Amino acid sequence: MRTFRGGLTIGLAVAVLVAAAAITYERYDTRTLKRTIRRGEVLCGVNRGLPGFSIPDDKGNWTGFDVDFCRAVAAAIFDDPSKAKFVPLDASERFKELQNRKVDILSRNSTWSMSRETNYDLYFPAVAFYDGQGFMLPRARNIDSALDLNGSKVCVQAGTTTALNLADYFRANNMNYTEMKFGKLDEVVKAYESGQCDTLTADASQLYALRLNLPKPTDHTILADIISKEPLAPVVRLRDDDWMMIVKWTLYAMINAEELGITSQNIDEALKSKKPEVMRLVGTEGSYGEDLGLTKDWAVRIIKHVGNYGEVYDRNVGSESKLKIPRGMNQLWNAGGIQYAPPIR
């Protein structure tokens, strides 16, 4: 048998590597589903207060698009959406707190990017909301194109992808600007309100939400220009595959349900359907729920308690909300958008 310097044989070297890999795997195999079931609730990291996405009322009751997604995960596991507990996190701490297991899932308007997966050892299972970075400014500036923002003072939040996109856009278009960077979102908004800057940049969905809280929302305009791709997605820890699969397929179940016309109002009728696609979704055919470590009716629980993707969108940020953000790219693929879920089969 070949021997390396120091007397280490190939067989022993392989054994050491295998043992090291096992230790590493064990270190990162967090077994989140088992711990969540023992705890009796899903710990969900959310934005501290973003209308339409995650915001508490004066009694501590949370509502929003991201909040409802966490409730959908809780419904799939416990048949009870109230088993989701919300942990407010700032942008600067969100990924570290997920790594530190303070939360089981991050559902907090976070952009999926390569560096965030590689640098933080995290995984973004699927895109929940297709967004893009935009600009808000006082209507009195009489600007209707981002290409006319040369010389602007722009407020931006630190610790986000927004600052890099801002720099790229102005550089690419040979424009000058003054960056006013703040650590917390409320500091960014206060600076904009006080006139320290004449432009605020963030994800377009966030701008719609922030405008609602301004003293005179109609005095501010959101430009139509979108300068970046911002796929917002839930986030889980890497090497926790069972949990990742549940989070991913919770979203896909909601999207597939909308495509099949299954809602929280007609879910009981769907249970009687003889259409193969519907039967697989509601669990009357196949063992798809059991394959996830859940029950046959996992998707039924989600739809009954929380709704399909379209219901959640319209209720929180779309036509039935104060934000009234057009579906746009978040429309289903067969209705002019790009929301698309793999089939359950």
N, C-alpha and C positions, 0 to 999 in steps of 0.2 A: 504494500500500500504506500502511495506517495506521501512523503512527509514534508511539511513546510518548515521554514526556519522556526526554531523554538520548539520543534518536536510535535507540532499539531498535525495530526493526520487529516486526510480529506474527510473521512467518515466523521471524525470528531468535529471538524469545522462545520460540516453540514448540520450536525446535531445542535451545535451552538446557535447557528443561524435559525434553525427551525424553532428552537426554544425561545430565542429573542423575538421572533415573529409572533409566537403564541402569547408572549408576555405583552407585546405591543398591542395585539388584537384585544386581549383581555382588558388592557388599560382603557381602550377606546370603545369597547363593546358596553355601552351604558345601560342596555336592557331597559330602555325608557318605558316601554309598554307595561312590563311587569311592575315597575316601581309606581307607575301612574295608577294602575289598578289597585295596588296595595294602599296607596295614598287616598284614592277615591275621588280624584279630581285632576284635571289637566291644568298645568301652570303655563300661562300664555303671556309672553312679553308683548306689550302694545305701546303705541304712542301715548304720551301723557295727556294729550287733548287735541285731537284733530277732527273737527266736525265731519261727519259722513263716514269716517274710517274707524276712529276709536275715541270716545269721549264719555266721561262719567257725568251724571246729573248731580244735583245737590244732595241726593241720597246715596250716591255711590253706585248707581245702576249704570252699567256700561252699554253703549250702543255703537253701531258702525259696521262697515263692510268687513274690516279685519276682525272685529269682535265676533261677528256672526260666523266667520270661518272657524274660529276657535270653538265656538259652540257646536259647530257641525262635527268637529273631531270628537268632542265630548259626547255628542249624541250617538255617534257611531260606536263608541266604546261602552258607554254607560246607559244608553237609551234615555239620557237626561242632559239637555243642553246647559242646565244650571250648574253642572259639574265642571265648568270652565272657570278658573280663577284668573283674574287679570292683574298683571304686574306692570305698572307703567315704567318705561325705560326711556332715557334720553338717547339721542343718536350716537353720542360718543361712547356710551356704555353698553349698547344693545348686544353687540356680538360677543363681547367679553363675558357678559352675564349669561348668555346662552352657553358659552364654553364652560363656565363655572357651574353649570347646572342649576342656576337660580330659576330658570324656566325650562319647560320641555320643548317649547316651540316659540319661534319669534314670528308674529304676524303683525308687522309694523312698517308699512310702506317702505320696504327696503329693496333697493335695486339689486338685481342679480348681475354680478360681474365676475370675470375670471379671477381677479386678484382677491376678491372677498372669499371665494371658495379656497384658493390656494394659501392665502396668508392667514386665514382664521381657522382653517381645517373644518369648514362648514359645508353644508349641502343645501341647495335651493331646489326643492323637489319639482315645482311646476309654477308657471306664471299665473298669478291670480288676477292681475290687473296690468294691462298694457298702457304705459304712460309715457310721457316725454316732458322734457324741461321747457318751461316757458317763462314769460315775463309779465309782471303786473306793474302798473304805473298810474299816476294820477291822470284822469281823463283830460284835465286841463293842459297837459303837455301836448295834446293834439298829435300824437304819434300813433300810427297804425301798422308800422312794420318794424321788426327788430333791427333791420338794417339802418334805421334812423336813430339808433341808440348811441351813436358815437359821442363820447365825452360824458356819458352818464356815470353817476355814482350808484353802484349796484350793491344792495344788501344781499348777503348769502350766508348760509349756515356752514360752519366749519364741521369737519368730520363726515362730510357727505360727498357723493360723486358730483354734486352740483358745481362746486368751485372749479373743478378741472374742466367740466363742460363749458362753463362760462369763459374761462381763459382760452380754450380751444376755439370757441365761436368768434370771439373778438379778434383773435390773432388771424384766423382764417380769412376774416373779412377786412383786415387791415384797419381796425377801429381801435380807439383808445377808450379806456374806462378806469374808474377808480373803484377798487374792491373794498367793501366794508364787511369784514368777516366777524361773525359772532358765534359763540359756542352753543347757545341754546336758541331754540326756535322763537320763544317769546321775546328774546333780546333782538332778534332779527326784525320781528314785527314792530316792536317799540321803536327801533331805529328808523324804520320806514315811516311809521306814523308821525314821528317827531321831525321828519324832514332831513335827518342825517344823510339819507340817500333818496334819490328820486326814482329808483327802480328796485323791485324785489324779484329775485329769480328763485324758482323752486320747481318741483314737478307740477305740471298743469293741474292735476287733481288737487294738490295741496293748495295751490293758489285760489282755486274756487272755494275751498274750505276756509282759508284765512280771510278772504274778502268778506265772508259772512259776518265775521266778528269785528270788522272795522266800523267806526262810528257812522260813516255814510258810505255803505258799500257801492252805491251807484256812482260815486265820485271817482271810482277806480275802474280801469279797464284791463282785461287780460288779452294780450296780443294773440293772434291766431298762429303765429310762428311757433313751431316745435323744433328745438335745436338738438335733441338727443333721443336715444332709445333708452327708456327706463322701464324695463320689465320688473314689476313689483311682485315679489314672491315670498311665501312663507319660508322660514329657514330652520333647519335642524342640524344636529351635530353629525359630523362625518363618522362613518363606520358604525352606524346604528340603523342597519338596513330595515329591520322589521318596523321600526317607528317611521322611518322615511316612507316606506310603502303605504302605511296607513294615512299619513298626511297627504301624500301625492294622490292617492286614489279617493280620498274624501273630496278633493277638489274636482277630480275627473268624474266622480259620480254626480256631482251637482251640475256639471256642464252637460254630461250625457243625458241627465234627466230633462234639462231644458230642451235639448235637441229632440227628445222623444215625446215632448209635450206633457211630461209628468210633473205635477206641481204639488204643493202642500195641500191643495184643495181636492185633488182627484187621486191621491196616492192609494186610497182604499180600492178604487176601481182598477187601478193599475195592477194590483195584486191578483185580479181575476183574469188579466190579459193572457192570451195564448200566443202573442207575438214573441218570437225567440229573444229579440234584443231586450224587450221589456222584462221578460221572465228572468233573464240572467241578471238584470239590474236589481230587481226586487227580491231575488233569491229563491224564486219558485223553481228554478232550474240551475243545476250546477252547484259547486261548493266554493264559490269565489270569496265569500265572506270568511269561511273557515280557513281558506288559504292565506288570508291576511291576519289570522289569529283572532278574528271577530266572529259574529254570528251570521247566519244566513241573511237576516233582515237588516244588515248594517246600513245599506243605502236607504232603505225604507225609513229607518230611524232619522237619518240626516234630513231627508226631504220632508218628512212629517213634522219634525220639530223646527227646522230652520228654513227649508225651501230649496228650490233649485237655484242655479247660478243667476238667472234672470230676475227671480224674485228678490234675491239678496241685493243685487245691483240696483234695481229700481227703488227698493225700499230705503236704501241708505244713501246712494249718490246719484241716482237716476231720476226718472220722471216723477216718482212719488216723493222725492226728497226736496229740501230747500236748495240743494246744490244744482240739481237738474243737469248733471254732466251728460252730454250725449254718449250713447254706447260706443260709437265710432269703432275703433279697432277691437273693442271688447264685445262687439256683436259676434254671434256665432259665425263660423266659417261659411255656412250655407245661407247667411243673411247679410253678407257684405263685410263681415269682420274677419278676425284671425283667431278667435277663440276656438280651440279644437281639442278634443279629448280622445285618447286612444280608446278603442272599443273594449267592452267587457266581454271577453269570449276566450 
